[in-house]
Each structure stands twice: as C-alpha cells, then as structure tokens.
C-alpha cells in the first residue's frame, strides 16, 4: 500500500467522496430519529467516530440550543477538520481523541449518543455497544449506523482471489469466519437486547459510493480506518499481509484502471434505548 502515492488528505477524501452520499443516506436518517424525543433543554450528547463533523452539524436543528456535544475521533487529522468545520457554531462543543471502544467518560453521563461508525461485525456489538451502554444514562438513547453483510463486496472478492493466486488456501477459513461474523438485520434486536439496549426503530439504507481510483478507495477513512484493518486481520502472520494487499491492489487497478470504482454499501440505521 505504501507504493500508492497519497495526493489528498484523509479528511479531503472523506469530505469529497463519502460525505455527499453518506450524509444524505445515513446522517439524515440518524438525525431524523432525534426529532421530538424528550431529552430536556440541556442534554449531553456524545458523537463517537465523528470524522469531519458532518453528523454533528446535521444534528444541530434536531437538538436544543443548549445541548452539550462531546465529539470524539481517534484520528487527530479528522478531529482537526471537525473543529474547523464547527468553529463558528454557536454551540457548546468539546473535542477529544478517543475510540468508540475505549471512552474515558464516567458511567451514565450522556443523554444521547450519535454513532455513525464503529459497527462492522457481530463482535462490535458487545465491544462498542457495551462501551456506549456504559456511558449512557438510564433511558438514554443511541442512534447508530450498523454496516451490514454484502457491503463492499468487491474488495473481499479480490481478497479471496488473491489467496487462491498466492496459494494461501490456509487463510481462506479465516476469511470465511470473517464473512460469517458480518451483521444481518435480524441479528440486531437480540444482540443489543443482551446488552440492555432496546431496538425501537430500524431503517435499512442501500446506496453506492463512487471512488475515482483505487488510491482514493484505499486511503479514504471510510475504508482505511474502518474496514481495511479488519480485512488484513485475517492474516495472523504480518509478513503475509504485504503480498496479499499488493496483489489485491494490482488486481483492482487491472479491473478498474481509468474507471470509477463503485462500492455498494448496506447500512441499518437504528434507534436504541437503554432499558
């Protein structure tokens, strides 16, 4: 992957290639859940994995003017872009570099949580969901986007093809296990209920993101920070990852050279309430 030149910042790639579609399909749906919910006049709202702040901006009209926002993201670049986007907002906003799976806040401090990212496999529900539950007040709500099975099939298809070409058939079982761990809509209610979060609303959004090149695809935070580490984690030996990724990139460039790379995405937008 290091052989691919980086010509745009991660934040620019996210804003230019992901946000226009993601915000319309996902952010707006999550914010719609918040309208008319009884949260009082001064709620405290957590926005983990905030990226460049579009979800926070979209939430302003749906929440009281005296809402306190805690905006967190593990990437300092993305958090800086978020600060820049929201610098003129006349709202109470605090920023912190944290991950959705390891938050520094005390138990039961947030009235609501807006999570646009953080859920890819079934294991993320107890991991990230459990951490959100910990910092949520009784009867608090979570509006979250859950990436579903059949999202981004192109890369995993190329990954399987590369394992065959490189004669790494022993890794195929790990790729199969990854596929089995992807989330289906029917998994959501029972999995969150086990944590103590009741699913009150759910809407499925299906759309396609378009990337002008393989470089833009791989270096978009949507892929590089969320999905790529999980895909590469199927290789337990680090020295196996470079030849696999090199082959995948070469194959993608062969198939999509001079063409836009379409990336189908399927997301469940859910509203959960602490029981």
Buried (B, 14 or more C-beta within 10 A) or exposed (E): BEEBEEEBBBBBBBBEBBBEBBBEBBBBBBBBBBEEBEBEEEBBBBBBBBBBBBBBBBBBEBBEEEBBBBBBBBBEBBBBBBBEBBEEEEBEBEBBEBBBBEBEBEEEBBBBBBBBBBBBBBEBBBBBBBBBBBBBBEEBBBBBBBBBBEBBEBBBEBBBEBBEEBEBEEBBEBBEEBEEBBBEBEBBBEBBEEBBBBBEEBBEBEBEBEBBBBBBBBBBBBBBBBBBEBBBEBBEEEEBBEBBBBBBBBBBBEEBEEEEBEBEBBBBBBBBBBE
